[in-house]
Amino acid sequence: MTYVIAQPCVDVKDRACVDECPVDCIYEGKRMLYIQPDECVDCGACEPVCPVEAIFYEDDTPEEWKEYYDVNVHFFDDLGSPGGAAKTDVTDKDHPLIAELPPQNQA
């Protein structure tokens, strides 16, 4: 099991979760943040600090955002498991589902 970042993060990328993560497993794509499932230790530190409530434990992800588990997993198909986001730059890509979304108006 792992944590999942879902739709409310798109076009927000607050990064409070990145600062809180003790294992540096939250990576930045072009439009949202992604949790590397093989690096996540399921500590849950990221969830309460997310200002837009976009982070869920895998089994608790709302039905409307269940596909975001696969979005987080497959974002790393090319990137793999670098062993910490600090070792990588911001990626100038997103999962195709995210890239195709219209701009999100977060109020």
ZAKOLLO-100956 format. One record per atom (N, C-alpha, C, O, CB): x, y, z; residue in three letters; atom name. Coordinates in steps of 0.001 Angstrom, whole numbers. Each point is the difference from the previous one (the first is absolute). Last residue first. Glycine has a CB too. Layout:
<px X	py Y	pz Z	residu ALA	atome CA>
...
This chain:
<px -9761	py 27550	pz -6247	residu ALA	atome N>
<px -342	py 1240	pz 706	residu ALA	atome CA>
<px 564	py -2	pz 1394	residu ALA	atome C>
<px -188	py 964	pz 743	residu ALA	atome O>
<px -1883	py -766	pz -2083	residu ALA	atome CB>
<px 3285	py -2536	pz -3612	residu GLN	atome N>
<px -77	py -285	pz 1432	residu GLN	atome CA>
<px -256	py 1321	pz 724	residu GLN	atome C>
<px 800	py 932	pz -84	residu GLN	atome O>
<px 773	py -2947	pz -117	residu GLN	atome CB>
<px -1890	py -41	pz -4913	residu ASN	atome N>
<px -207	py 1253	pz 735	residu ASN	atome CA>
<px -202	py -341	pz 1467	residu ASN	atome C>
<px -1101	py -353	pz 424	residu ASN	atome O>
<px 77	py 1501	pz -2456	residu ASN	atome CB>
<px 3558	py -3718	pz -2312	residu GLN	atome N>
<px -869	py -137	pz 1167	residu GLN	atome CA>
<px -69	py 1341	pz 732	residu GLN	atome C>
<px 1027	py 593	pz 328	residu GLN	atome O>
<px -444	py -3062	pz -108	residu GLN	atome CB>
<px 344	py 918	pz -5626	residu PRO	atome N>
<px 514	py 688	pz 1186	residu PRO	atome CA>
<px -1015	py -68	pz 1124	residu PRO	atome C>
<px -1199	py 188	pz -205	residu PRO	atome O>
<px 2557	py 1346	pz -1239	residu PRO	atome CB>
<px -1887	py -5521	pz -1817	residu PRO	atome N>
<px 5	py 1460	pz -196	residu PRO	atome CA>
<px 592	py 660	pz 1240	residu PRO	atome C>
<px 63	py -634	pz 1053	residu PRO	atome O>
<px -2104	py 517	pz -2573	residu PRO	atome CB>
<px 3588	py -4855	pz 131	residu LEU	atome N>
<px -1012	py 749	pz 758	residu LEU	atome CA>
<px 29	py 1478	pz -377	residu LEU	atome C>
<px 1067	py 559	pz -254	residu LEU	atome O>
<px -868	py -2200	pz 2149	residu LEU	atome CB>
<px 2928	py -1817	pz -3493	residu GLU	atome N>
<px -1192	py 287	pz -817	residu GLU	atome CA>
<px -1079	py 791	pz 737	residu GLU	atome C>
<px -950	py 469	pz -627	residu GLU	atome O>
<px 1436	py -2551	pz -604	residu GLU	atome CB>
<px 3610	py 567	pz 3324	residu ALA	atome N>
<px 373	py 912	pz -1091	residu ALA	atome CA>
<px -1222	py 414	pz -834	residu ALA	atome C>
<px -44	py 1103	pz -545	residu ALA	atome O>
<px 2318	py -2181	pz 472	residu ALA	atome CB>
<px -2747	py -2212	pz 3454	residu ILE	atome N>
<px 172	py 1334	pz 571	residu ILE	atome CA>
<px 299	py 1011	pz -1098	residu ILE	atome C>
<px -538	py 1108	pz 4	residu ILE	atome O>
<px 1365	py -2117	pz 2142	residu ILE	atome CB>
<px -1159	py -3513	pz -3345	residu LEU	atome N>
<px -1310	py 428	pz 505	residu LEU	atome CA>
<px 76	py 1421	pz 545	residu LEU	atome C>
<px -925	py 789	pz -192	residu LEU	atome O>
<px 346	py -3174	pz 744	residu LEU	atome CB>
<px 4658	py 236	pz -2001	residu PRO	atome N>
<px -887	py 468	pz -1077	residu PRO	atome CA>
<px -1378	py 475	pz 474	residu PRO	atome C>
<px -534	py 960	pz -555	residu PRO	atome O>
<px 1725	py -2537	pz -918	residu PRO	atome CB>
<px 3009	py 2043	pz 4712	residu HIS	atome N>
<px -722	py -1165	pz -493	residu HIS	atome CA>
<px -969	py 507	pz -1081	residu HIS	atome C>
<px -533	py 1101	pz 145	residu HIS	atome O>
<px 736	py -2367	pz 2113	residu HIS	atome CB>
<px 3736	py 4467	pz -1847	residu ASP	atome N>
<px -1009	py -511	pz 914	residu ASP	atome CA>
<px -519	py -1300	pz -566	residu ASP	atome C>
<px 250	py -331	pz -1159	residu ASP	atome O>
<px -884	py 2652	pz 1940	residu ASP	atome CB>
<px 5278	py 1275	pz -1259	residu LYS	atome N>
<px -1032	py -866	pz -554	residu LYS	atome CA>
<px -991	py -340	pz 1095	residu LYS	atome C>
<px 233	py 260	pz 1181	residu LYS	atome O>
<px 1370	py -1206	pz -2887	residu LYS	atome CB>
<px 2866	py 3133	pz 2043	residu ASP	atome N>
<px -812	py 803	pz -923	residu ASP	atome CA>
<px -1029	py -870	pz -707	residu ASP	atome C>
<px -240	py 153	pz -1198	residu ASP	atome O>
<px 2164	py 1425	pz 870	residu ASP	atome CB>
<px 660	py -1868	pz 5328	residu THR	atome N>
<px -187	py -670	pz -1268	residu THR	atome CA>
<px -930	py 826	pz -877	residu THR	atome C>
<px -1053	py 445	pz 456	residu THR	atome O>
<px 1427	py -2690	pz 628	residu THR	atome CB>
<px 3147	py 3703	pz 2917	residu VAL	atome N>
<px -1415	py -23	pz -334	residu VAL	atome CA>
<px -115	py -621	pz -1387	residu VAL	atome C>
<px 701	py 405	pz -928	residu VAL	atome O>
<px -1226	py 1660	pz 2364	residu VAL	atome CB>
<px 4838	py -3711	pz 734	residu ASP	atome N>
<px -580	py 1320	pz -224	residu ASP	atome CA>
<px -1503	py -153	pz -166	residu ASP	atome C>
<px -515	py -1116	pz -72	residu ASP	atome O>
<px 2649	py 1962	pz -1007	residu ASP	atome CB>
<px 1036	py -4223	pz 4091	residu THR	atome N>
<px -532	py 272	pz -1337	residu THR	atome CA>
<px -481	py 1439	pz -84	residu THR	atome C>
<px -293	py 632	pz 1015	residu THR	atome O>
<px -375	py -3043	pz -1275	residu THR	atome CB>
<px 2354	py 319	pz 4256	residu LYS	atome N>
<px 999	py -403	pz -994	residu LYS	atome CA>
<px -442	py 316	pz -1424	residu LYS	atome C>
<px 769	py -181	pz -944	residu LYS	atome O>
<px -37	py -1620	pz 2494	residu LYS	atome CB>
<px -3502	py 2427	pz 2321	residu ALA	atome N>
<px 1055	py 1020	pz 13	residu ALA	atome CA>
<px 1085	py -306	pz -1031	residu ALA	atome C>
<px 756	py 888	pz -393	residu ALA	atome O>
<px -1217	py -479	pz 2823	residu ALA	atome CB>
<px -3184	py -3442	pz -1488	residu ALA	atome N>
<px -328	py 1077	pz -934	residu ALA	atome CA>
<px 1087	py 1062	pz -63	residu ALA	atome C>
<px 158	py 657	pz -1029	residu ALA	atome O>
<px -2557	py -1078	pz 1481	residu ALA	atome CB>
<px 3056	py -4922	pz 684	residu GLY	atome N>
<px -199	py 1295	pz 642	residu GLY	atome CA>
<px -191	py 1104	pz -1012	residu GLY	atome C>
<px 758	py 123	pz -962	residu GLY	atome O>
<px 600	py -899	pz 2870	residu GLY	atome CB>
<px -473	py -3751	pz -3208	residu GLY	atome N>
<px 509	py -26	pz 1366	residu GLY	atome CA>
<px -59	py 1337	pz 698	residu GLY	atome C>
<px 806	py 283	pz 886	residu GLY	atome O>
<px 649	py -2103	pz -1581	residu GLY	atome CB>
<px -2964	py 186	pz -3919	residu PRO	atome N>
<px 1293	py 670	pz 150	residu PRO	atome CA>
<px 572	py 3	pz 1410	residu PRO	atome C>
<px 1173	py 321	pz 188	residu PRO	atome O>
<px -1870	py 1069	pz -2055	residu PRO	atome CB>
<px -2700	py -4335	pz -1195	residu SER	atome N>
<px 72	py 327	pz 1417	residu SER	atome CA>
<px 1369	py 628	pz 268	residu SER	atome C>
<px 949	py -694	pz 364	residu SER	atome O>
<px -2550	py -1206	pz 263	residu SER	atome CB>
<px -1141	py 2030	pz -5458	residu GLY	atome N>
<px 431	py -1060	pz 909	residu GLY	atome CA>
<px -78	py 438	pz 1451	residu GLY	atome C>
<px -902	py 741	pz 391	residu GLY	atome O>
<px 2396	py -1612	pz -2171	residu GLY	atome CB>
<px -2511	py 3032	pz -2776	residu LEU	atome N>
<px 890	py 562	pz 1013	residu LEU	atome CA>
<px 557	py -1068	pz 943	residu LEU	atome C>
<px 1120	py 122	pz 495	residu LEU	atome O>
<px -2412	py 2002	pz -638	residu LEU	atome CB>
<px -2000	py -3078	pz -3280	residu ASP	atome N>
<px 1278	py 371	pz -619	residu ASP	atome CA>
<px 1029	py 446	pz 1042	residu ASP	atome C>
<px 1195	py -246	pz -158	residu ASP	atome O>
<px -2441	py 918	pz -1909	residu ASP	atome CB>
<px -3026	py -1975	pz 3648	residu ASP	atome N>
<px 385	py -1040	pz -956	residu ASP	atome CA>
<px 1354	py 292	pz -647	residu ASP	atome C>
<px 830	py -899	pz -129	residu ASP	atome O>
<px -3252	py 468	pz -303	residu ASP	atome CB>
<px -338	py 3027	pz 3802	residu PHE	atome N>
<px 1378	py -444	pz 218	residu PHE	atome CA>
<px 448	py -1089	pz -969	residu PHE	atome C>
<px 1083	py -559	pz 172	residu PHE	atome O>
<px -1381	py 1149	pz 2203	residu PHE	atome CB>
<px -4139	py 1230	pz -2262	residu PHE	atome N>
<px 844	py 1172	pz -195	residu PHE	atome CA>
<px 1475	py -413	pz 61	residu PHE	atome C>
<px 850	py 618	pz -640	residu PHE	atome O>
<px -2637	py 882	pz 1646	residu PHE	atome CB>
<px -1700	py -4583	pz 37	residu HIS	atome N>
<px 509	py 22	pz -1379	residu HIS	atome CA>
<px 762	py 1274	pz -345	residu HIS	atome C>
<px 688	py 42	pz -1020	residu HIS	atome O>
<px -2593	py -1482	pz 400	residu HIS	atome CB>
<px -95	py 821	pz 5035	residu VAL	atome N>
<px 881	py -1131	pz -305	residu VAL	atome CA>
<px 649	py 177	pz -1374	residu VAL	atome C>
<px 1218	py -117	pz -130	residu VAL	atome O>
<px -2653	py -1389	pz 1557	residu VAL	atome CB>
<px -1850	py 4673	pz -77	residu ASN	atome N>
<px 1225	py 121	pz 789	residu ASN	atome CA>
<px 997	py -1109	pz -353	residu ASN	atome C>
<px 1188	py 272	pz -172	residu ASN	atome O>
<px -2511	py 794	pz 2025	residu ASN	atome CB>
<px -2883	py -1299	pz -3903	residu VAL	atome N>
<px 675	py 1219	pz -464	residu VAL	atome CA>
<px 1331	py 157	pz 748	residu VAL	atome C>
<px 1031	py 257	pz -621	residu VAL	atome O>
<px -3272	py 848	pz 88	residu VAL	atome CB>
<px -695	py -4511	pz 1902	residu ASP	atome N>
<px 745	py -350	pz -1219	residu ASP	atome CA>
<px 761	py 1194	pz -561	residu ASP	atome C>
<px 1094	py -155	pz -541	residu ASP	atome O>
<px -2805	py -1587	pz 41	residu ASP	atome CB>
<px -1028	py 2612	pz 4155	residu TYR	atome N>
<px 1004	py -975	pz 434	residu TYR	atome CA>
<px 868	py -372	pz -1202	residu TYR	atome C>
<px 1227	py 45	pz 78	residu TYR	atome O>
<px -2772	py -949	pz 1746	residu TYR	atome CB>
<px -2221	py 3616	pz -2490	residu TYR	atome N>
<px 1231	py 710	pz 327	residu TYR	atome CA>
<px 1060	py -914	pz 618	residu TYR	atome C>
<px 1178	py 358	pz 29	residu TYR	atome O>
<px -2542	py 1695	pz 298	residu TYR	atome CB>
<px -3247	py -3264	pz -1469	residu GLU	atome N>
<px 964	py -153	pz -1096	residu GLU	atome CA>
<px 1324	py 702	pz 296	residu GLU	atome C>
<px 993	py -251	pz -683	residu GLU	atome O>
<px -2907	py 95	pz -908	residu GLU	atome CB>
<px -1901	py 528	pz 4551	residu LYS	atome N>
<px 678	py -1299	pz 104	residu LYS	atome CA>
<px 1067	py -173	pz -1071	residu LYS	atome C>
<px 1024	py -635	pz 252	residu LYS	atome O>
<px -3105	py -324	pz 717	residu LYS	atome CB>
<px -1194	py 4706	pz 211	residu TRP	atome N>
<px 1427	py 171	pz -287	residu TRP	atome CA>
<px 784	py -1299	pz 95	residu TRP	atome C>
<px 1227	py 31	pz 93	residu TRP	atome O>
<px -1416	py 2279	pz 756	residu TRP	atome CB>
<px -4581	py -1903	pz 20	residu GLU	atome N>
<px 169	py 854	pz -1179	residu GLU	atome CA>
<px 1463	py 175	pz -406	residu GLU	atome C>
<px 285	py 410	pz -1125	residu GLU	atome O>
<px -2362	py 771	pz 1793	residu GLU	atome CB>
<px 845	py -3575	pz 3364	residu GLU	atome N>
<px -309	py -745	pz -1232	residu GLU	atome CA>
<px 257	py 830	pz -1257	residu GLU	atome C>
<px 509	py -519	pz -994	residu GLU	atome O>
<px -2221	py -772	pz 2267	residu GLU	atome CB>
<px 4505	py 2392	pz 3176	residu PRO	atome N>
<px -1400	py 77	pz -432	residu PRO	atome CA>
<px -199	py -666	pz -1365	residu PRO	atome C>
<px 875	py 41	pz -865	residu PRO	atome O>
<px -1133	py 2093	pz 2170	residu PRO	atome CB>
<px 4095	py -3714	pz 2086	residu THR	atome N>
<px -161	py 958	pz -1091	residu THR	atome CA>
<px -1462	py 31	pz -421	residu THR	atome C>
<px -580	py -1055	pz -254	residu THR	atome O>
<px 2956	py 661	pz -531	residu THR	atome CB>
<px -180	py -2472	pz 4178	residu ASP	atome N>
<px -956	py 1040	pz 383	residu ASP	atome CA>
<px -207	py 1053	pz -1091	residu ASP	atome C>
<px -689	py 996	pz 222	residu ASP	atome O>
<px 1362	py -1373	pz 2137	residu ASP	atome CB>
<px 2489	py -3366	pz -2569	residu ASP	atome N>
<px -1329	py -593	pz 209	residu ASP	atome CA>
<px -1068	py 1033	pz 332	residu ASP	atome C>
<px -1191	py -301	pz -87	residu ASP	atome O>
<px 2322	py -1754	pz 864	residu ASP	atome CB>
<px 3463	py 3534	pz -1359	residu GLU	atome N>
<px -507	py -680	pz -1196	residu GLU	atome CA>
<px -1426	py -533	pz 168	residu GLU	atome C>
<px -851	py 241	pz -856	residu GLU	atome O>
<px 3199	py -850	pz 324	residu GLU	atome CB>
<px -988	py 4816	pz 3277	residu TYR	atome N>
<px 514	py -1364	pz 65	residu TYR	atome CA>
<px -677	py -761	pz -1129	residu TYR	atome C>
<px -1183	py 208	pz -270	residu TYR	atome O>
<px 1592	py -122	pz 2814	residu TYR	atome CB>
<px 73	py 5092	pz -3327	residu PHE	atome N>
<px -824	py -1026	pz 629	residu PHE	atome CA>
<px 795	py -1285	pz 140	residu PHE	atome C>
<px 849	py -316	pz -833	residu PHE	atome O>
<px -2930	py 1353	pz -118	residu PHE	atome CB>
<px 2221	py 4698	pz -482	residu ILE	atome N>
<px 760	py -1209	pz 307	residu ILE	atome CA>
<px -860	py -955	pz 811	residu ILE	atome C>
<px -626	py 378	pz 990	residu ILE	atome O>
<px 2784	py 919	pz -1036	residu ILE	atome CB>
<px -3343	py 3262	pz -1365	residu ALA	atome N>
<px 186	py -796	pz -1212	residu ALA	atome CA>
<px 672	py -1339	pz 264	residu ALA	atome C>
<px 134	py -806	pz -920	residu ALA	atome O>
<px 4	py 2919	pz -341	residu ALA	atome CB>
<px -1739	py 2339	pz 3766	residu GLU	atome N>
<px -475	py -1356	pz 296	residu GLU	atome CA>
<px 40	py -895	pz -1228	residu GLU	atome C>
<px -1000	py -612	pz -373	residu GLU	atome O>
<px -456	py 1553	pz 2153	residu GLU	atome CB>
<px 3140	py 3674	pz -1158	residu VAL	atome N>
<px -1158	py -221	pz -866	residu VAL	atome CA>
<px -564	py -1418	pz 161	residu VAL	atome C>
<px -849	py -426	pz -784	residu VAL	atome O>
<px 1796	py 2092	pz -841	residu VAL	atome CB>
<px 2961	py 5	pz 4030	residu PRO	atome N>
<px -1022	py 1033	pz 168	residu PRO	atome CA>
<px -1249	py -207	pz -857	residu PRO	atome C>
<px -1034	py 617	pz 259	residu PRO	atome O>
<px 2874	py 921	pz 281	residu PRO	atome CB>
<px 1834	py -4986	pz 1859	residu CYS	atome N>
<px -457	py 391	pz -1339	residu CYS	atome CA>
<px -1145	py 1006	pz 122	residu CYS	atome C>
<px -1057	py -332	pz 537	residu CYS	atome O>
<px 1750	py -1920	pz -1478	residu CYS	atome CB>
<px 1500	py -118	pz 4637	residu VAL	atome N>
<px 533	py 1320	pz -341	residu VAL	atome CA>
<px -449	py 488	pz -1375	residu VAL	atome C>
<px 273	py 1144	pz -361	residu VAL	atome O>
<px 1683	py -1664	pz 1789	residu VAL	atome CB>
<px -3082	py -3881	pz 593	residu PRO	atome N>
<px -616	py 1105	pz 732	residu PRO	atome CA>
<px 506	py 1391	pz -386	residu PRO	atome C>
<px -665	py 991	pz 299	residu PRO	atome O>
<px 377	py -2584	pz 1536	residu PRO	atome CB>
<px 2098	py -2457	pz -4131	residu GLU	atome N>
<px -1457	py 175	pz -95	residu GLU	atome CA>
<px -540	py 1212	pz 765	residu GLU	atome C>
<px -710	py 807	pz -600	residu GLU	atome O>
<px 570	py -3254	pz 342	residu GLU	atome CB>
<px 4843	py 713	pz 230	residu CYS	atome N>
<px -397	py 910	pz -1074	residu CYS	atome CA>
<px -1480	py 372	pz 38	residu CYS	atome C>
<px -370	py 1128	pz -326	residu CYS	atome O>
<px 2171	py -2119	pz -1042	residu CYS	atome CB>
<px 294	py -2284	pz 4309	residu ALA	atome N>
<px 365	py 1373	pz 371	residu ALA	atome CA>
<px -489	py 1020	pz -1027	residu ALA	atome C>
<px -287	py 1144	pz 353	residu ALA	atome O>
<px 2290	py -2047	pz 832	residu ALA	atome CB>
<px -2297	py -4190	pz -1032	residu GLY	atome N>
<px -1150	py 889	pz 68	residu GLY	atome CA>
<px 311	py 1441	pz 337	residu GLY	atome C>
<px -926	py 793	pz 174	residu GLY	atome O>
<px -324	py -2746	pz 473	residu GLY	atome CB>
<px 3789	py -2512	pz -1407	residu CYS	atome N>
<px 1	py 659	pz 1314	residu CYS	atome CA>
<px -1185	py 952	pz 160	residu CYS	atome C>
<px -443	py 257	pz 1120	residu CYS	atome O>
<px 2937	py -443	pz -1075	residu CYS	atome CB>
<px -715	py -3115	pz -3684	residu ASP	atome N>
<px -1348	py 24	pz 570	residu ASP	atome CA>
<px -75	py 664	pz 1369	residu ASP	atome C>
<px -806	py -399	pz 840	residu ASP	atome O>
<px 359	py -1660	pz -2105	residu ASP	atome CB>
<px 4192	py 1636	pz -2008	residu VAL	atome N>
<px 11	py -905	pz 1158	residu VAL	atome CA>
<px -1328	py 33	pz 767	residu VAL	atome C>
<px -95	py -522	pz 1111	residu VAL	atome O>
<px 2575	py 858	pz -934	residu VAL	atome CB>
<px -437	py 689	pz -5541	residu CYS	atome N>
<px -879	py 424	pz 1088	residu CYS	atome CA>
<px 4	py -1045	pz 1116	residu CYS	atome C>
<px -130	py -1197	pz -255	residu CYS	atome O>
<px -1315	py 2475	pz -1381	residu CYS	atome CB>
<px 3656	py -1910	pz -2618	residu GLU	atome N>
<px 798	py 739	pz 978	residu GLU	atome CA>
<px -819	py 444	pz 1216	residu GLU	atome C>
<px 565	py 276	pz 1058	residu GLU	atome O>
<px 880	py 493	pz -2935	residu GLU	atome CB>
<px -3308	py -3055	pz -1935	residu ASP	atome N>
<px 1031	py -892	pz 524	residu ASP	atome CA>
<px 860	py 672	pz 1064	residu ASP	atome C>
<px 662	py -680	pz 784	residu ASP	atome O>
<px -642	py -485	pz -2975	residu ASP	atome CB>
<px -3520	py 3592	pz -186	residu PRO	atome N>
<px -534	py -1018	pz 909	residu PRO	atome CA>
<px 1040	py -943	pz 592	residu PRO	atome C>
<px -193	py -508	pz 1104	residu PRO	atome O>
<px -1862	py 647	pz -2410	residu PRO	atome CB>
<px 2129	py 5115	pz -134	residu GLN	atome N>
<px 643	py -1203	pz -533	residu GLN	atome CA>
<px -370	py -1154	pz 936	residu GLN	atome C>
<px 478	py -50	pz 1133	residu GLN	atome O>
<px 1473	py 1381	pz -2186	residu GLN	atome CB>
<px -4764	py 3314	pz 120	residu ILE	atome N>
<px 671	py -808	pz 1013	residu ILE	atome CA>
<px 565	py -1254	pz -660	residu ILE	atome C>
<px -727	py -747	pz -656	residu ILE	atome O>
<px -813	py 1628	pz 2472	residu ILE	atome CB>
<px 375	py 4357	pz -3784	residu TYR	atome N>
<px -248	py -1442	pz -71	residu TYR	atome CA>
<px 787	py -708	pz 1090	residu TYR	atome C>
<px 1136	py 370	pz 297	residu TYR	atome O>
<px -1544	py -223	pz -2780	residu TYR	atome CB>
<px -1669	py 5151	pz 670	residu LEU	atome N>
<px 982	py -788	pz 727	residu LEU	atome CA>
<px -427	py -1467	pz -25	residu LEU	atome C>
<px -1187	py -312	pz -99	residu LEU	atome O>
<px 1769	py 2292	pz 1585	residu LEU	atome CB>
<px -1777	py 1918	pz -5380	residu MET	atome N>
<px -364	py -517	pz 1320	residu MET	atome CA>
<px 1164	py -756	pz 614	residu MET	atome C>
<px 1016	py -240	pz -653	residu MET	atome O>
<px -3412	py 85	pz -53	residu MET	atome CB>
<px 2645	py 2442	pz -3590	residu ARG	atome N>
<px -1247	py 568	pz 513	residu ARG	atome CA>
<px -425	py -518	pz 1366	residu ARG	atome C>
<px -899	py 570	pz 618	residu ARG	atome O>
<px 239	py -315	pz -2948	residu ARG	atome CB>
<px 4877	py -1496	pz 79	residu LYS	atome N>
<px -276	py 1329	pz -544	residu LYS	atome CA>
<px -1219	py 656	pz 657	residu LYS	atome C>
<px 8	py 1201	pz 267	residu LYS	atome O>
<px 996	py -1950	pz -2428	residu LYS	atome CB>
<px 1386	py -2790	pz 5177	residu GLY	atome N>
<px -217	py -1	pz -1438	residu GLY	atome CA>
<px -316	py 1418	pz -453	residu GLY	atome C>
<px 90	py 946	pz 783	residu GLY	atome O>
<px -914	py -3340	pz -723	residu GLY	atome CB>
<px 3389	py 209	pz 4482	residu GLU	atome N>
<px -764	py 1071	pz -628	residu GLU	atome CA>
<px -43	py -168	pz -1509	residu GLU	atome C>
<px 1030	py -8	pz -676	residu GLU	atome O>
<px -395	py 1531	pz 2544	residu GLU	atome CB>
<px -210	py -4987	pz 2757	residu TYR	atome N>
<px 675	py 580	pz -1152	residu TYR	atome CA>
<px -903	py 1008	pz -693	residu TYR	atome C>
<px -1225	py -109	pz 52	residu TYR	atome O>
<px 2557	py -1993	pz -340	residu TYR	atome CB>
<px -524	py -763	pz 5193	residu ILE	atome N>
<px -989	py 778	pz -748	residu ILE	atome CA>
<px 729	py 809	pz -1061	residu ILE	atome C>
<px 818	py 869	pz 302	residu ILE	atome O>
<px -2375	py -745	pz 1704	residu ILE	atome CB>
<px 3571	py -2947	pz 1511	residu CYS	atome N>
<px -589	py -818	pz -1065	residu CYS	atome CA>
<px -1042	py 740	pz -832	residu CYS	atome C>
<px -690	py -618	pz -811	residu CYS	atome O>
<px 1106	py -1348	pz 2239	residu CYS	atome CB>
<px 2813	py 2611	pz 2795	residu ASP	atome N>
<px 206	py 714	pz -1269	residu ASP	atome CA>
<px -568	py -760	pz -1195	residu ASP	atome C>
<px 661	py -118	pz -1032	residu ASP	atome O>
<px 1389	py 1131	pz 2008	residu ASP	atome CB>
<px -2123	py -1948	pz 3994	residu VAL	atome N>
<px 766	py -854	pz -910	residu VAL	atome CA>
<px 132	py 599	pz -1402	residu VAL	atome C>
<px 518	py -657	pz -902	residu VAL	atome O>
<px -1300	py -1307	pz 2213	residu VAL	atome CB>
<px -1692	py 3992	pz 2434	residu PRO	atome N>
<px 1304	py -364	pz 550	residu PRO	atome CA>
<px 863	py -841	pz -935	residu PRO	atome C>
<px 1202	py -133	pz 230	residu PRO	atome O>
<px -2259	py 236	pz 1979	residu PRO	atome CB>
<px -2912	py 3861	pz -2966	residu CYS	atome N>
<px 314	py -1411	pz -281	residu CYS	atome CA>
<px 1393	py -376	pz 498	residu CYS	atome C>
<px 988	py 582	pz -446	residu CYS	atome O>
<px -2486	py -485	pz -1557	residu CYS	atome CB>
<px -502	py 4442	pz 2054	residu GLU	atome N>
<px -330	py -854	pz 1147	residu GLU	atome CA>
<px 464	py -1447	pz -173	residu GLU	atome C>
<px 212	py -702	pz 989	residu GLU	atome O>
<px -2168	py 2170	pz -579	residu GLU	atome CB>
<px 2387	py 1957	pz -3849	residu ASP	atome N>
<px 778	py 423	pz 1163	residu ASP	atome CA>
<px -180	py -944	pz 1188	residu ASP	atome C>
<px 918	py -173	pz 802	residu ASP	atome O>
<px -1132	py 2529	pz -1587	residu ASP	atome CB>
<px -2411	py -3031	pz -3043	residu VAL	atome N>
<px 1401	py -278	pz -331	residu VAL	atome CA>
<px 880	py 335	pz 1196	residu VAL	atome C>
<px 893	py -768	pz 357	residu VAL	atome O>
<px -1324	py 1240	pz -2803	residu VAL	atome CB>
<px -4116	py 666	pz 2659	residu CYS	atome N>
<px 197	py -1441	pz 166	residu CYS	atome CA>
<px 1444	py -393	pz -268	residu CYS	atome C>
<px 541	py -877	pz 674	residu CYS	atome O>
<px -2918	py 494	pz -1334	residu CYS	atome CB>
<px 981	py 4781	pz -151	residu ALA	atome N>
<px 83	py -221	pz 1449	residu ALA	atome CA>
<px 254	py -1477	pz 275	residu ALA	atome C>
<px 716	py -345	pz 940	residu ALA	atome O>
<px -2271	py 2294	pz -502	residu ALA	atome CB>
<px 819	py 69	pz -4914	residu ARG	atome N>
<px 1297	py -495	pz 462	residu ARG	atome CA>
<px 134	py -112	pz 1522	residu ARG	atome C>
<px 1077	py -357	pz 478	residu ARG	atome O>
<px -137	py 1363	pz -2514	residu ARG	atome CB>
<px -4471	py 417	pz -1718	residu ASP	atome N>
<px 335	py 784	pz 1190	residu ASP	atome CA>
<px 1366	py -350	pz 605	residu ASP	atome C>
<px 690	py 892	pz 492	residu ASP	atome O>
<px -3124	py -737	pz -56	residu ASP	atome CB>
<px -443	py -1006	pz -4908	residu LYS	atome N>
<px 1361	py -369	pz 394	residu LYS	atome CA>
<px 516	py 823	pz 1180	residu LYS	atome C>
<px 1033	py 661	pz -108	residu LYS	atome O>
<px -613	py -1321	pz -2250	residu LYS	atome CB>
<px -4364	py 1027	pz -1113	residu VAL	atome N>
<px 205	py 636	pz 1301	residu VAL	atome CA>
<px 1447	py -195	pz 448	residu VAL	atome C>
<px 727	py 971	pz 207	residu VAL	atome O>
<px -3154	py -1353	pz 403	residu VAL	atome CB>
<px 242	py -1525	pz -4634	residu ASP	atome N>
<px 200	py 1444	pz -159	residu ASP	atome CA>
<px 114	py 756	pz 1327	residu ASP	atome C>
<px -106	py 1226	pz 27	residu ASP	atome O>
<px -1144	py -1405	pz -2153	residu ASP	atome CB>
<px -393	py -4567	pz 2883	residu VAL	atome N>
<px 296	py 456	pz -1361	residu VAL	atome CA>
<px -31	py 1527	pz -63	residu VAL	atome C>
<px -977	py 633	pz 401	residu VAL	atome O>
<px -2	py -2762	pz -1348	residu VAL	atome CB>
<px -195	py -606	pz 4850	residu CYS	atome N>
<px 1371	py 521	pz -94	residu CYS	atome CA>
<px 297	py 615	pz -1374	residu CYS	atome C>
<px 914	py 815	pz -128	residu CYS	atome O>
<px -210	py -2547	pz 1791	residu CYS	atome CB>
<px -4899	py -560	pz -492	residu PRO	atome N>
<px 95	py 1352	pz 571	residu PRO	atome CA>
<px 1398	py 619	pz -64	residu PRO	atome C>
<px 139	py 1215	pz 141	residu PRO	atome O>
<px -1983	py -1870	pz 1349	residu PRO	atome CB>
<px 911	py -3989	pz -3125	residu GLN	atome N>
<px -345	py 1149	pz -828	residu GLN	atome CA>
<px 117	py 1365	pz 675	residu GLN	atome C>
<px 410	py 949	pz -668	residu GLN	atome O>
<px -1897	py -2478	pz -490	residu GLN	atome CB>
<px 4163	py -2479	pz 3583	residu ALA	atome N>
<px -1122	py -9	pz -943	residu ALA	atome CA>
<px -239	py 1383	pz -619	residu ALA	atome C>
<px 798	py 920	pz 177	residu ALA	atome O>
<px -1830	py -2781	pz 1145	residu ALA	atome CB>
<px 4872	py -1665	pz 1323	residu ILE	atome N>
<px -348	py 1407	pz -196	residu ILE	atome CA>
<px -1018	py 49	pz -1129	residu ILE	atome C>
<px 213	py -578	pz -1065	residu ILE	atome O>
<px 2077	py 1414	pz 1868	residu ILE	atome CB>
<px -869	py -4889	pz 2878	residu VAL	atome N>
<px -306	py 410	pz -1368	residu VAL	atome CA>
<px -288	py 1496	pz -4	residu VAL	atome C>
<px -698	py 510	pz 876	residu VAL	atome O>
<px -224	py -2810	pz -1448	residu VAL	atome CB>
<px 3497	py -1961	pz 3790	residu TYR	atome N>
<px -823	py 1195	pz -79	residu TYR	atome CA>
<px -86	py 443	pz -1450	residu TYR	atome C>
<px 880	py -298	pz -808	residu TYR	atome O>
<px -228	py 985	pz 3150	residu TYR	atome CB>
<px -4	py -5918	pz -836	residu THR	atome N>
<px 727	py 1261	pz -76	residu THR	atome CA>
<px -986	py 1158	pz 68	residu THR	atome C>
<px -1214	py -201	pz 22	residu THR	atome O>
<px 3046	py -881	pz -1385	residu THR	atome CB>
<px -1013	py -4848	pz 1822	residu MET	atome N>
<px -838	py 1187	pz 0	residu MET	atome CA>
<px 878	py 1244	pz 0	residu MET	atome C>
<px 1166	py -28	pz 393	residu MET	atome O>
<px -2994	py -1214	pz 821	residu MET	atome CB>
